[in-house]
């Protein structure tokens, strides 16, 4: 049996971060749109950003879809881990109640465990 742990908080944070990235990708076709030589300072840099913007527009939709899918997968995974953790805790509580409900525990008898 392997020892595996899941950092549910980190998984949830990752899902939220990806969701934010998805929103930004959906809103911004090219973050450099409207930036000219007066802002970027060099004509070749402006052209590079323009080329990037054209390529970005082509691939942005596919990227946003993949980011959204990954965010949903992480959210689902976090919920599944929480559900399993809750079910295991309930099962252990039930086992504890059954073991201590008879009043014949080993407490203080010095017996081996």
Buried (B, 14 or more C-beta within 10 A) or exposed (E): EEEEEBEBEEBBEBBEEBBEBBEEBEEEEBEBEEBEEEEBEEEEBBEEBBEEBEEBEEEBEEEBEEBBEBBBEBBEBBBEBBEEEEEEEEEEEEEEEEEEEEEEEEEEEEEEE
